[in-house]
């Protein structure tokens, strides 16, 4: 099956948002924990590194999932590939 320009545009947008969200995931998971000792300021009364390890990262993971699902639903509707009701 040959991809049309519309298919290529759809997958380009899909890969772009996936790459951005994976970069956010990487920063939250690895970069913050790597520099945990240097992140010694208080955040809601707790050290920032402790907050990110205990619950901050989980909140961001849930946000990533929510945003990706919302974005892809809109993109699917825009390109006519959504699972609309029959």
Secondary structure, 3 states (H helix, E strand, C coil): CCCCHHHHHHHHHHHHHHHHHHHHHHHHHHHHHHCCCCCCCEECCEEHHHHHHHHHHHHHHHHHHHHHHHHHHHHHHHHCCCCCCC
